[in-house]
Amino acid sequence: MDHPDLYIIRHGETEWNRIHRWQGRLDSPLTDLGEAQAREVGALLADLGLDPGATGFYCSPQGRAARTAEIVAEVAGWPRAARPDPRLREIDVGQWTGKTRDEIRAEAGLPEAADFMDYYAVAPGGEGFDAMRARAAAFLADLTGPAIIVTHGITSRFLRAVALGLDAGTTDALPGGQGCIHRVSRGTHATLAPEGSPA
């Protein structure tokens, strides 16, 4: 299935990101760095010259994504606020919500070499990848034109995987990062970042 051009943005760094605590459906505020990342993304977006009349603007309703979208819109001079959509929420990590990576590693019983995505797949009481992929696909199926999407790390990967026709097992190969824009257009992926940024 062909999808319109997508400009996918992960929220800026939060207090819990900084200490490697899983947020899932919970929230913590953006750090000063997170707000700066959102401003950088807003400047990147302004440089793209997108037509607000033809480009949708959406965000997860969770606080960290909504705040990022607010800053992005202000810096980019976007004429309207992002429309919240619950399908853009972060993956639910069940009983591991609020726990640190080290605590999760100790509980998970996965091999030492396990990839970080493996943990999301087996979170007890969590959403799981099939439901996450279905949610991403349903959101994309409703788009009627290009879209700016402010969301979360795992949700961003699944949106891009669906749009690129990749299976769930390849999402870990997609770049992550905060303070950048992932552009998906006609089956290709590019990461747009400020000059000198490691993203």
N, C-alpha and C positions, 0 to 999 in steps of 0.2 A: 504494500500500500504506500502511495506517495504521501508525504507530509509536507506542509508548508515550511518555510524557513523558520528555524527556532533559535532564539538567543537565550540560553539557559544560564542562570546565575545562582550560585550557592550563596546563602547568607554570609555576612561577615563573621569573623571570629567572635565567639562568645566566651563568657567566663568559664563555662564548663568545657568548651573546646580546649581552652588553655591548660586545663588540668587533666585532660583526657577522660572526662566523665561523660558517659553516654546519656544523651538527652531524650532521644526518641520523641514521645509525645509531650514531654515536659519542655520547659524553656529556661534559659538564663539570658541575662542582658548581653548586648554587644559590648566588647571591650573597646578601648580607645582605638586599638588597631583595627577592630572589626568595623568601626564607623569610618575609619580612614579607607579601608578596603572598599566599602560601599561608595564612598565619594570617588575613588579611582574608577570604579565600574561605571558610575554615572557619567564621568568625563569620557570614558571609552564609548559609551552608548551615544553620547552627543555627537561624537566624531563619525559615527556610522551613518548619520543622516537619514534615519528611518522616518517614514511618514506616519505620524500619529493617527491619521485618519484611516490608515490601512493596516495598522499593526496593533494586535491585541496586547494587553499588559495584564499579567496575572501573577498572583503570589499565593503561597501557602498562608493560611490564616494564623499560623503560629507566630508568636511575637517576634522572634529573631528574624524571620523572613519578612514579615510585614514592616518592621523597622528598616531593614535593608532596602526594601522596595521604596519606602518613603524617602530615604536619603538619595537613592539612585534617581528617582523622579525629580527631586528638587535640583540636583546638580545637572541633570540632563536637560532640564527645562521641559520635562514631559507635561503635557497639558491636563492630564487626568491621573487619578490615583489607580494603583493596581487593583484588579478585581480579585478578591480572595476566593479560592476554590479548595474545598476540603480534600480533593483528590491529590493535591500537591503537598499534603502533610508529609512529615518524615515517617519512615518505616517504624512501626510499633515494635519495640524490642522487649516487650513483656516484662518478665521478672528482672531483667538486667537494666531496666530504666534507672538512671541515677547512680549506677555503679561505675567504677573506674575500669579502664582496660585491664589493669593488673588483677583486679578482683574477678573480672569476667574470665580472664585466662585461667585463673586458679580454679574456677567452678566448671569450666567448659569441658575439660578432659580431652581436648583436641590435641593432635600431634604438635610438637614444638614448631614444625615447619608450616603449620596451617596458615593460609592467607587470611587477611582480616575479614574478607567477605564471608568466609566460612562461619564466622561467629554470628553474623547477622542471620544466616540461614537456619541456625539451630537455637536461636534465643528462646528459652522456655516461655510459653505463653505469648510469643511474638507473632507478628503478622505473616512472616514467611515470604519467600520470593514469588510464588505463584500469585498470591493476592496482590503483592506490590506491583508485579508486572501487569496484571489485569487492570489495576487502578490507573497506572500510567497510560496504558493503551486506551482506556476509556476517555481519559482527558484529551489525548491527542486526536482521537477520532472525532471529537466535537469541534476542533479548530476549523475555521473557515478561511484563515489567512495567516500571514506571518505573526509570530508571537514572541514577546519578551516574557520569560518565566522566572520568577524569583522563588527558589525552593531550598532543598536540603541536599546533603551529600549523597545519600543513597537514592533518594527520589530522582535526583539529577541523573545519576548513572542509568537508572531504569528508563527514564524518559528518552535518553539518548540511545540506549540499546534498542528500544522499540522502534524509534525513528530510523535507526540504521539497519534494522532487520537482524540484529544480533541476538543470540540466545542468552539466557540468564547467566550461564557459566563464563561469559566473556566480559561481564560488567567490571570485573576487577582490573581489566586491561585499559579501561577508559581513564583518562586523566581526571584527577579531582581538582582540588584547589579552591581557595577563596581569593577574592579580588580580581577575578577574571570573568570572561564571558565565553561559554562554549557555544559555538555556532554550528548548527547542523543544517546543511543545505544540499538538496539533491543527492543524498546518500553519502556526503562527505562531512568530515568533522574537523573543525579548527578551533584552537584555543587562542583567544585574543586577550592579551595582558598588557599592562603598562610597560613601557620600555624599562629594561633592567629588572623586571619582576621575574622570580623563579617559577611563577605559575605556568 
